[in-house]
Amino acid sequence: MNLDADVSKKLVRELTLFDATMIVVGSMIGSGIFIVSAESAKLLGAPGWLLLAWALAGVMTITGALCFGELAAAMPKAGGPYVFMSEAYGKPVGFLYGWSQFLIVQSGTIAAVAVAFANFTGILIPAISGTNYLIEPIVFGSYAVGLSTQQLLAIFSIVLLTFINTCGLNFAKWIQNSFTITKTLALLALVLIGLIFGWNSGGALFTADWWNSSANGWSLETAQPAAISAGALAFILVFGKAMTGPLFSQSAWDNVTFTGGEVENPQRNLPRALIIGCLIVVGLYFLANVAYLVTLSLPAHQNAPNGRVATAVMEQIIGAPGVIIMAVALMISTFGCNNGLILSGSRVSYAMAKDGYLFAGLAKTNAHHVPATALIAQCIWACLLILPRTITYAEGNPKPVFGNVYRDLLSYIVSVDLISAALSVLAVIVLRLKKPKMERPYRTLGYPLTPIIFLSLSIFVTLTLIYLAPTTAGIGYLFALTGIPVYFIWNRRKV
């Protein structure tokens, strides 16, 4: 990796509107749409509630994109929300955002998507498995650290994509555009195949009660026992938790704002890329779930092996070849998704370092005008996040049961990501009041209703996670809050 850095080198504006839109679409379409629907269907127990969860997640994505468009057009700099929050609330809050992005959200998402890539590769190569250990897990309290062939491939994919991104923006965006076009067409093909050839009278939309979950054999005790204590609010809380999968699937739409310093005509192209990209993905995701529900019965949807609903759909329609086709499509999807995440994520730590809040080396660009040191630091941390996993013990059995790395990472990411996005959206309102004369080439459509909708839904989902999953959500928040002492230590160091 070329570390021949020179502080005088700057980021260059080489991303067109098409490139920026491909970053939005490519960063969003990863693994989630193909697997998280099974867990949400288990939690909700009825197709109507499932589609509503995806629809509301889509509303959050679109309203968020509309708000971010105003901020990105007004402040088209590397770092995106780090810049927005610093401007709205001051440097400490901006730093806390960047710190949580590096420690949890961006690196954690990169790690989760890499694990998903390895998981889907395991369909074609069975030796790549989460239980095929090269280093047996070593237990540390309620966690264990080990290395399986699945984890090793996930790490290798992150290292490879990081290397590609150090070779220059043009090469990285070519990879991004190629993979994004391929996987978008693959997702569209899945939708069309499901809706045209999968349509059958045994599908959940035709056989299950749309809204009465109990009529479909669902019970709160089985779906989410932790919600029982909430009484009449129990199902509302479960619904909020069921939205976490769809929200994760639609996350990373804001990543293009991290590259604000590299987009051509950013005042025009950033808002357009956000809105166009999000509309494409939200529409495809909703139709994909309709395709799942017209093809599979509700039990088949809920109990798809390893949550691979898309694979179950293709297998039912095409047979065994459908499994292989989906495995290849998912490998392309997750690999391309991580390229976008790696490309954009490093720009946040680069921007923080330029402001003097992280090691100066992270603010350097290499001969290809990319922040190579920031890319490598992100790579190392994301790889480390792949190693640990949770431990549980079955009643009466002293042998530990190791958690699923993908789901473990998901639990930490979503809770912190929601808070971060909400603070950025709130910055639209704060800056309208604080800096009314700021130049705004694009203004949020539907303001102030648009940010209010986003903030209301964010608060709702955040509170459900705090109530139903306080341990995992709490660990995510604790990691983020470690940035407070770090900021003051670093600030004193600057003086």
N, C-alpha and C positions, 0 to 999 in steps of 0.2 A: 504494500500500500504506500503510495507516494506521500511521504511526510515532509517533502522538501518545501516547507512552508515559508511564506513571506507575508507579514502582516499587512503590507501595502496592497496586496492583491485583494480585490473586491469580488463580491458575488456579481454575476452578470445576468441581465434580464434576457433570458433565452426561452422562457416558457410562453407559448402562444395561448390563445383562448382554448383551442383544442387540447393542448397539452395540460392546461390547468383543469379542464373538465375531466380529462382522463385520470388525473390525480384524484379528483373527488370520487369518480365512479370506481376507479381501481382500488382506492383505499377502503371503500365501503364494502364492495363485493369480495368477501373472503370465504370464511368457513361457516359463519353463523346461519345464513339463510338455508343451508343444506342440512343443518342438524338441530338447531335450538328449538324448532317448532314442536318437536316431540315432547320436550320437557314442559313447554307452555301448555300443550294440549293435556298433559297429565294434571297439571295444576288446575286447569279451568274446567275440563270435563265436558265441553260442548263447543261445537264449531262456531256458533255465533259469537261467543265470548272470545274465542281464539282470534277470529278475524277482527274483532273490535280492538283487541290488544295490539295487533299489527297496525291497524288503522291509526290508533292514537300515537303509537310510536312514530308512524309516518308524519302525523301532524306536528309532533315535537321536532322532527328532523327538518321539515319544511319551514316552520316558524323560526327555528334556530338559524337556518341558512339565510333567511330574509334579514334577520338581525345582524348576523356576522357580516353580511354583504356591506352594510353601512359602515361598520367598523373597519373592515379591510380596505374599502375604497378611500376612507379618510386617513388611514394610517397603513399604507402598503409597505411594511417593513418586515424583515426576517423576524420570526418569533411569534407572529400572530397574536393570540390571546395574552401572551406575556406583555406585549406592547400595549394592548388594549387595557389590561388591568392596571398596569403601571400608570397609565395616563388617567384612568378613572379613580383609582383608589390609592395610588402611591406605590413606590418601589417595593415595600415589604410584601404587599399582596401579589404584585407581579412576580416577585421572586418565589413566593410560596407556590404559585401556579407552575412556574418552570421547574421547580424542585420536584413537585408531585408528578409532573409529566415525565421527568427523567427517571424517578424512582419507581413509579407505579404505572401510570396510564399508558404512556407511549411504549416504554420498554416492556411493560407487562402485556400489552396488546401484541407487540412484535413476537414475544415469547409464545403467547397463546396461539397465534396464527401459525407459527413455525411448528408447534406441536401438532396442530391440526393437519398441516402439510404432511408431516411424518406419519400421522395416523392413517391418512388416505393412501399414502404410499404403501403402507402395510397391507392394504387390500390386495395389491399386486405382488408384494414381496412379503410373505408371512413372517420371515425372520425379523422384520422390523416391527417390533411390538413393545408395548409399554411394560410387559412382564418378562421380556427377554433381557435379563440384566447382564451387563458387562461388569458393573460394580454393584454388588448387592446393597440395598438401602441400609444406611446406618441411622439408627433412631436417636433423635434428640427431643425428648419430651413428647409433644404432640405432633412433631414433624419428623420427616426422615429425608436423608439426602442420598441419592444413588444415581446410577447412570444405566439406562436401558438403551437398546438399539434405537428405539423411537426417539429418545431424548438426544442421542448422538446425532441422528440425521437432522433433527430440528436445529441443533447448534450449528451443524455444517451449513445448513441453508442460510442462516443468519450471517455467518462469516462470508459466504460466497456473495450474497447480495450486498453486503457492506463493501466488499472489494470492488464490485461492479460500480457502486456509487462513488467510490473514490476516484474512478477513472474519468469523471466529468459528467456534467449535467446532460449533454447531448446523448451520450451512451445510455445513461440511466433513464432518460425520458423515452428513448427508443424502446427499451425493455418494457417500460411502464405502458406505453401506448399499445405495443404489440400484445402483451398479455391481457390488457384491459379489453381491447376489442374482441379477443378470442373468448374470454370468459363471459363477457356480456352476451355474445352470440350464443354461447353454450347455455346460459341461464334462460335466454329467450327461447331456445330450442326445447329446454325442459318444460317451460310454461306451455308452449304450443303442443308438445307431445302429450302432456298431461291433460290439457283441456280438450284436445281433439280425439286422441286414441285411448286416454285413460278413463274418460267419462263412462261411468257405469252405475247401475242401480244400487250397487253395494257400497258406494262411496259414502263417507260420513255426512256429506251435505244432504243425502237422501234418506239415510237410515237412522241418524241420531237426532235427538231433540235439539233444536238450535240453541235454546236458552236454559232449559231445565237440566242442569248437570246431573242431579240426582237420578233423573229418569234414565241416564246413560250409565248408571252404575258407579257414579262418582260419589265420594264421601270426603268430608273435610279431614276426618281422622287419618285417612290414608294419604290424601294429597298434601296437607300441610298442618300437622298436629299442633305446631307452635302458634297457629292462629286461633285456636279454639278459645283461648282466654279473652279474645277480643269481642266475643259475643256477636251482636248484630253486625259489627263491622268486619267480621272474619273474612267473608268472601271478598270484600273490597280490598282488604290487605293482600289476599292471595292474588287477586287480579293485578295489583301493583307489582308483586313479585314476578308474576308471569310476563310482565312487560320488559323485564331485564334482558331476556334473551333477544327479543326483537330490537331493543335499544342497542345492545351490543352489536347486533348484525348491521345496524344502521349507523354505528359510530364511525369516527374518523373522517366524517364529511368536512370537518373544520381544518383538516391537515393542510389543505391548499393554502390557508392563510399563513401557515408557518413559512411558506416560500414566497411571501409577499415581496421580498427584495429581488426576486428572480423572474417575476411575471411581467411580460410586456404590457404597457398601457394598463396598469393595475386598477386604476379608478374605474375603468370600464369592464375589464376582463374578470377581475376577482368576483364581483357580485354575480355576473352572468354565469361563470363556471360553477359557483356554489348552487345557484337556483336550478340551472339546467341539469347538472349532475345529480342533485338530490331528487328532482322530479323523476328522472329516468329510473333511479334505483328504487325509490319508494313504490313506484308503479309496478315494476317487475317483481318486487318482493311480495306485494299484496296478491298479485296474480299467481305467483308461485304457490302461495298458501291455498288459494282456491284450487289450483291444480292438484295439490296434495289431497285436499278434502273430497274432490270428486273422484279420485282414483282409489284411495285407501279407505277402509272402514276406520272408525274412530279408534278401536283397539289396536289395529295395525299401525295407525299413525302414532299413537302414544307409545307403543312398544317396539318401534323400529329398532333393529339391532344397532347398538352403540349410538342411537339417536339419529341414524342416517336415513332420514325420511325421503330425501331425494333419491337415494339409492334404492330404497324400497319401492318407490313409484316406478323407476325405470326397470327394476327387476320384474314387477308385476306386468308391465306392458310388453317388454322386449324379452325378458328371461335373463339367463346368466350373462349374456353379452352386455346387458344394461348395467350390471354391476361394474364391469370393467370400464365401460364408457364413462360412467359417473366418477369412478376413481380417478381416471385421467383428467376429467373436467375439473374435479375438486383440487387435484394437485396443481393444475394450471392456475386456478382461481386463488388459492392460498399463496402460492409462490409470487404471483403478480401483485397480490394485496400487500404482501410484506415489502416488496420493492418500494411501493408508494409510502408505506409507513416509515421505512428506514430513510428514504430520501428526505421526507419532510421533517421527521422528528428531530434530526440532528440540528436543524436550524434554530430550535428553541435554545438549546444550550450554547450554540454559537452566539446568538443575540445576547444572552445573559453574560457570557464571557466578555463580549465587546463593551458591555456596560460596567465591567469590572466586578461582577458578582459571582464569577466562577474562574477557574484557572485560566490565565491568559492564553495558554496554548490552545484552548478550545475555540478561541476567536480567530485562529489562523486558517487561511485557505491554502490549498496546495497549488501546484502548477496548473491544475485543471479548473481552478476557481471554485472549488468545493471545500467545505469545512471537514477535511479528512480526520483531524484529531477528534472532533466532536462525533463523527461517524464511528470511529473506533471505540471511543468511550461508551457510546450507546450500545454498540455490539457486545462489548464485554459484559455490561450489566444485564442486558437482555438474555445472554447465554447463561449467566449465573441464576437468573430467575427460573430457568427451566429445571434446575436440579432438585429443589425441594418439593415435597408433596405432603399432604396431611395424612394423619393416621387415625383410624377408628378401630374399635374393638367390638366384635359381635358378642352379644350376651352369652356367657358361658364358654366363650372361646378366647383363650389368652393370645392367640396368634393375631398379629396386627393386620388390618386391612388398609392397604395404601390407597390414597385418594387419586382421583383422575386429575392429572396435571392441568388439563385444559379447563375443567370446571373450577378447580381451585384458583387459577389465575383470573378467571371470569369474575369470581366473587369479589376479588379485591379491586378490580378495575372499574366496574360499573358505578359503584358507590362514589368513588372519588371523581370519576369523570362527570357524573351528573352535577356535582357541586361546582366543578370548574366551568362547565358549560353555562350553568345558571348565572355564575358571577360575570361571565363575559356578556351574556344577554342583558343582564341588569346594567352593565356598563353603557348600553345604548341609552337607557333612561338617565343614568347619572350624568353622562357627558352632554346630553341634550340640556340638562339643567345647569351643569357646571361650566360648559363651554358652548353656549348657544351660537356663537359666531364662528365656530370651527367649520372649515370647508368640508361639505359633505356632498361629493359627486353623486352619491346614491343615497336615498333615504328609505328606511324600512317601510315596505308596503303594509298598510293596515295599522301603523303605529297609532296609539299605544297598545291596541288589543293584541297585536302579534307577540310582543315580548311578555305580556301578561299571561297569555295562553301557555307559552313555553315554560315560564317560571312556575305557574300553578301545577302543571304536570310533573315538572322536575321535583318540586317539593313533595308532591304526593308519592312518587316512586321512592324518593330518598327516605321518607318517613317509614314506608313499608319495609324497606331493607333494614333500617335501624331496629325496627320492632321484630322482624322475623329472622334476621340474620345478623344479630348484633356483634358476634365475634368476628366474622369475616369482614363485615363493613367497618367495624371498629379498628381492625388491624390496618386496613387501608387508610383510614383517617389518621391513625397514629403515625404511620410512615410519612404522610403528608405534613403533619404538624412538626416533625423533626426539623423541618425547614426553618422554623421560627428561631431556635438558637443558632442554627447555621448562618442565617441572614445577619444576625447581630454580631456574630464572631467575624464574619466576612466584612461587614461594614466597618468594624473597628480596625480591621486589618488594612482597609483602604485609606484610613485617616493618616 
